[in-house]
Amino acid sequence: MTWLKLMVQRIVQLYIKGLKSFFNLQLSIFCYNNGNFKGENIMEHKEILDDAIARCSRRPKTFGMFSKIYPFTTESIDGYIDHFDLEGKSILTVGSSADQAINAALKGATDITLFDVNLYIKYYYYLKAAAMTALEYDEFDDFFTSLLSTRIMPKSKLNKKLFEKVKKVLRELDPESCEFWDTIYSRFIPDRVKQNLFVSETRKIGEISEESPYLRESEYYKTREKISSVRMTFINGNVLKPQFKGQFDNIWLSNIAGYFNEDNVQEMFSKMSPHLKKGGKMLTAYLYGPCGYKLTEIKNTLRDVQFEEIAIPKAVIVRDVNVLSGEDCALVYKRP
């Protein structure tokens, strides 16, 4: 019976380990101020790095706990950003691509809290911030296009010369992010990293710049100047179980509502709106066009809420493998 006892013990150990990993994910909170750790980090950096290594080895240790990173935004931030007062203000924003946070910095936000279920987001934000600091515009374009584009560069490559320049800045901004990317790109070919850690990206930087202002050459250098003085905070969590206190001048919830049913939309609004300061604005929903049915559904669900409805015209855009056309739209709530 010894073998049976050992097997039962092992099963219990694995079960407990799985529960621990699950609750670590749910409870982990990252708080950094310009790269300096100042809060509780329940899920350790080494665990996150080990998971990324396992994924790139195609032996993931966890399922559903980590999301792939969006290389760049898939929504037209340019279509709604000027409806918000960001100069010298605070903002809470989601964003696996980190583009919402970077564009908020461009428009003058000085206190940015980026929250997401994706535990890789801090590392990717600092990779972009370091690249913007270290590289000229054309170099930034070349660096990320050669690494992540599936259409322009079917076979990815790492520009080692540019990466060395980025690492010098990254090491100063956030040593953990530097260790993360240096380890990943020293152990795996870029194609493997692209396939296992990133969502497919088919657009050129020039195309994305129509939606994301900081990627325009004229705005790139302005963003570089502003991003260095931004106070950044990172929180792992989701909109239905917010794990933060305080209020913000602005909140951006991106396109989350588009994937929620009516009950989830109502719950999200009731839990997030109290974190908005009086007179502050919340991007409650960004919907990809054509968005008639979902727009009507959300407005009916939140029928007692007054929204500013923003129509965002766009040409035919290639997102991943899908061709979408028509207007996107955004619903913005202003707290009385």
VOGU-3710 file (C-alpha; in Angstrom, 3 decimals, decimal comma):
1> mtwlklmvqr> 0,000/0,000/0,000  3,051/2,271/0,214  2,926/3,083/-3,493  -0,764/3,963/-3,239  -0,117/6,240/-0,270  2,708/8,005/-2,132  0,534/8,456/-5,204  -2,280/9,986/-3,138  0,185/12,320/-1,424  1,558/13,406/-4,787
11> ivqlyikglk> -1,922/14,106/-6,147  -2,725/16,205/-3,075  0,554/18,116/-3,449  -0,181/18,890/-7,103  -3,720/19,944/-6,236  -2,513/22,312/-3,511  0,165/23,693/-5,823  -2,468/24,324/-8,485  -4,720/26,122/-6,010  -1,785/28,196/-4,800
21> sffnlqlsif> -0,916/29,228/-8,351  -4,525/30,125/-9,050  -4,896/32,321/-5,980  -1,495/33,858/-6,554  -2,731/34,983/-9,943  -5,959/36,360/-8,541  -4,288/38,226/-5,708  -1,043/39,385/-7,255  -0,644/43,131/-7,306  2,240/45,034/-8,848
31> cynngnfkge> 2,920/48,570/-7,682  5,867/50,375/-9,230  6,785/54,041/-9,208  9,035/54,727/-12,192  10,358/51,191/-11,906  10,851/51,064/-8,126  8,923/48,373/-6,273  6,736/49,864/-3,593  3,915/47,371/-3,014  3,113/43,761/-2,406
41> nimehkeild> 4,071/41,316/-5,146  2,447/38,024/-4,226  3,328/36,253/-7,459  7,096/36,391/-7,787  8,955/37,683/-10,808  10,775/34,354/-11,122  7,470/32,472/-11,380  6,310/34,735/-14,199  9,611/34,391/-16,042  9,543/30,611/-15,595
51> daiarcsrrp> 6,047/30,516/-17,068  7,150/32,531/-20,110  10,109/30,187/-20,606  7,782/27,202/-20,382  5,416/28,721/-22,930  8,200/29,434/-25,375  9,354/25,836/-24,816  5,756/24,835/-25,619  5,393/23,264/-22,197  3,122/25,771/-20,418
61> ktfgmfskiy> 2,840/25,218/-16,674  -0,476/27,008/-16,395  -3,557/27,266/-18,587  -5,718/30,385/-18,785  -3,582/32,291/-16,276  -1,536/34,281/-18,782  -2,770/36,041/-21,892  -0,832/36,686/-25,060  0,425/40,242/-25,456  -1,100/42,525/-28,074
71> pfttesidgy> 1,886/44,133/-29,859  -0,101/47,329/-30,510  -3,602/48,643/-29,926  -6,465/47,315/-32,036  -8,766/50,230/-31,200  -8,634/53,788/-32,496  -7,334/55,636/-29,451  -7,045/58,696/-31,685  -10,826/58,616/-32,117  -11,638/59,260/-28,463
81> idhfdlegks> -8,549/60,551/-26,640  -9,310/64,248/-27,164  -12,663/63,796/-25,403  -10,739/63,391/-22,145  -8,921/65,971/-20,039  -5,570/64,275/-19,376  -3,151/67,184/-18,838  -1,697/66,823/-15,343  -4,401/64,273/-14,444  -4,630/60,680/-13,264
91> iltvgssadq> -5,923/57,761/-15,307  -6,724/54,115/-14,699  -6,522/52,152/-17,941  -6,490/48,592/-19,187  -4,261/47,646/-22,064  -2,281/44,539/-22,929  -0,428/46,520/-25,613  0,415/49,359/-23,170  -0,554/51,800/-25,941  -3,389/53,320/-23,903
101> ainaalkgat> -0,933/54,248/-21,143  1,682/55,614/-23,543  -0,848/57,739/-25,422  -2,212/59,062/-22,128  1,331/60,158/-21,264  1,593/61,928/-24,626  -1,558/63,914/-23,779  -0,147/64,999/-20,429  -1,317/62,395/-17,897  1,163/62,323/-15,009
111> ditlfdvnly> -0,249/59,536/-12,830  -1,070/56,370/-14,777  -2,338/53,104/-13,317  -2,317/50,237/-15,790  -4,346/47,217/-14,759  -4,780/43,995/-16,675  -5,262/40,270/-16,170  -2,102/39,761/-18,210  0,893/39,360/-15,916  3,318/40,156/-18,749
121> ikyyyylkaa> 2,050/43,709/-19,216  4,569/45,422/-16,933  7,476/43,894/-18,846  6,070/44,928/-22,201  5,329/48,484/-21,089  8,919/48,942/-19,969  10,265/47,351/-23,163  8,369/49,957/-25,186  9,311/52,807/-22,844  12,988/51,826/-22,991
131> amtaleydef> 12,887/51,504/-26,775  11,338/54,970/-27,114  14,038/56,421/-24,876  16,954/54,643/-26,554  15,950/54,560/-30,221  15,230/57,049/-32,958  11,836/56,760/-34,647  13,059/54,688/-37,615  14,976/52,396/-35,258  11,870/51,878/-33,099
141> ddfftsllst> 9,901/50,995/-36,230  12,562/48,546/-37,382  12,988/46,975/-33,941  9,325/46,120/-33,346  8,431/45,375/-36,972  11,274/42,882/-37,329  10,340/41,232/-34,036  6,562/41,073/-34,195  5,035/41,629/-37,642  3,641/38,482/-39,262
151> rimpksklnk> 2,950/40,185/-42,611  5,965/42,424/-43,199  8,467/40,029/-41,628  7,112/36,457/-41,894  10,303/35,277/-40,187  11,139/37,340/-37,107  14,609/38,568/-36,298  16,168/40,297/-33,327  18,247/43,350/-34,172  20,947/42,676/-31,572
161> klfekvkkvl> 22,570/46,074/-31,983  19,303/47,870/-31,249  18,430/45,440/-28,466  21,716/46,264/-26,705  20,807/49,950/-26,831  17,341/49,184/-25,437  18,729/46,971/-22,665  20,945/49,724/-21,300  17,898/51,915/-20,701  15,651/49,012/-19,682
171> reldpescef> 18,086/47,980/-16,952  17,746/51,446/-15,432  13,972/51,666/-15,818  13,122/48,237/-14,426  15,742/45,515/-13,808  13,123/42,747/-13,758  11,854/43,706/-17,202  15,430/43,731/-18,474  16,034/40,253/-17,063  12,743/39,012/-18,527
181> wdtiysrfip> 13,402/40,062/-22,141  17,136/39,363/-22,046  16,453/35,822/-20,813  13,665/35,170/-23,321  15,550/36,438/-26,380  18,811/34,755/-25,368  17,130/31,367/-25,021  14,628/31,364/-27,891  14,553/32,439/-31,504  12,289/35,467/-32,076
191> drvkqnlfvs> 9,760/33,396/-34,070  9,187/31,149/-31,062  8,659/34,165/-28,801  6,298/35,798/-31,292  4,197/32,655/-31,655  3,898/31,880/-27,948  3,838/35,231/-26,153  2,239/37,581/-28,716  -1,018/37,921/-30,636  -0,507/37,944/-34,406
201> etrkigeise> 0,183/41,438/-35,790  -0,206/42,124/-39,520  -0,024/45,925/-39,681  2,833/48,315/-40,317  3,712/50,977/-37,742  2,509/53,588/-40,230  -0,922/51,969/-40,360  -1,158/51,653/-36,585  -0,185/55,321/-36,164  -3,572/56,301/-37,618
211> espylresey> -5,108/54,816/-34,477  -2,295/55,403/-31,956  -0,921/58,974/-32,004  2,412/58,330/-30,262  3,494/56,173/-33,223  3,525/59,205/-35,530  7,019/60,553/-35,967  5,951/64,069/-34,967  4,462/62,775/-31,703  7,068/60,110/-30,967
221> yktrekissv> 9,674/62,538/-29,648  7,097/64,472/-27,600  6,056/61,205/-25,984  9,678/60,330/-25,238  10,049/63,562/-23,258  6,841/63,095/-21,281  6,996/59,393/-20,520  10,116/59,717/-18,372  8,310/61,777/-15,737  5,104/59,727/-15,538
231> rmtfingnvl> 4,285/57,958/-12,292  3,392/54,391/-13,340  1,530/51,856/-11,229  0,758/48,295/-12,358  -2,077/46,203/-10,976  -2,963/42,644/-11,907  -6,716/42,120/-11,774  -9,977/42,411/-13,672  -12,869/44,843/-13,819  -15,303/42,544/-12,011
241> kpqfkgqfdn> -12,960/42,132/-9,044  -11,110/45,454/-8,805  -8,216/45,255/-6,327  -7,412/48,916/-5,926  -8,602/51,858/-3,872  -8,927/55,531/-4,562  -10,373/57,542/-7,424  -9,113/58,711/-10,803  -9,756/61,661/-13,094  -10,168/59,285/-16,032
251> iwlsniagyf> -10,859/55,576/-16,526  -10,511/53,668/-19,804  -12,089/50,221/-20,003  -11,267/49,622/-23,658  -13,382/47,004/-25,466  -14,120/44,758/-22,475  -17,866/45,477/-22,475  -18,103/44,164/-26,026  -17,374/40,662/-24,750  -19,649/40,824/-21,697
261> nednvqemfs> -23,284/39,845/-21,301  -25,791/42,261/-19,788  -25,196/41,155/-16,179  -21,429/41,531/-16,517  -21,774/44,987/-18,091  -23,994/46,113/-15,216  -21,590/44,660/-12,645  -18,560/46,229/-14,319  -20,176/49,665/-14,348  -21,322/49,446/-10,727
271> kmsphlkkgg> -17,867/48,407/-9,520  -15,761/50,755/-11,650  -17,760/54,004/-11,670  -17,248/54,686/-7,914  -13,501/54,917/-8,663  -14,147/57,927/-10,899  -13,737/61,397/-9,391  -16,598/63,856/-9,643  -16,504/65,443/-13,077  -14,220/62,663/-14,323
281> kmltaylygp> -14,887/60,611/-17,439  -14,935/56,870/-18,028  -14,599/55,136/-21,384  -17,226/52,542/-20,543  -17,195/50,713/-23,857  -15,228/50,743/-27,084  -17,012/48,746/-29,774  -15,634/47,643/-33,137  -17,813/48,451/-36,104  -20,380/47,762/-37,191
291> cgyklteikn> -21,493/48,059/-33,580  -25,258/48,696/-33,756  -26,571/45,618/-31,940  -24,033/45,617/-29,093  -24,289/49,380/-28,699  -28,049/49,144/-28,273  -27,678/46,244/-25,834  -25,258/48,135/-23,575  -27,331/51,327/-23,641  -30,439/49,334/-22,724
301> tlrdvqfeei> -28,584/47,562/-19,915  -27,390/50,903/-18,515  -30,519/52,818/-19,500  -30,364/55,124/-16,466  -26,854/56,286/-17,326  -26,214/59,310/-19,517  -23,510/58,634/-22,128  -21,659/60,681/-24,683  -21,667/58,533/-27,813  -18,632/58,948/-30,069
311> aipkavivrd> -18,670/57,740/-33,664  -15,191/56,816/-34,889  -14,990/56,614/-38,699  -12,314/54,359/-40,108  -11,270/52,902/-43,405  -11,061/49,158/-43,968  -8,604/47,924/-41,344  -6,881/44,551/-41,234  -6,953/43,213/-37,680  -5,245/39,853/-37,297
321> vnvlsgedca> -6,793/37,831/-40,139  -10,146/39,645/-40,193  -11,062/42,597/-42,407  -13,424/44,966/-40,608  -15,135/48,053/-41,972  -17,550/50,714/-40,857  -17,585/52,967/-37,808  -16,288/52,004/-34,413  -17,987/53,704/-31,486  -17,292/54,609/-27,878
331> lvykrp> -19,533/55,265/-24,896  -18,186/57,819/-22,411  -19,727/58,413/-18,978  -19,116/61,624/-17,055  -19,653/61,431/-13,314  -21,851/64,306/-12,049
//
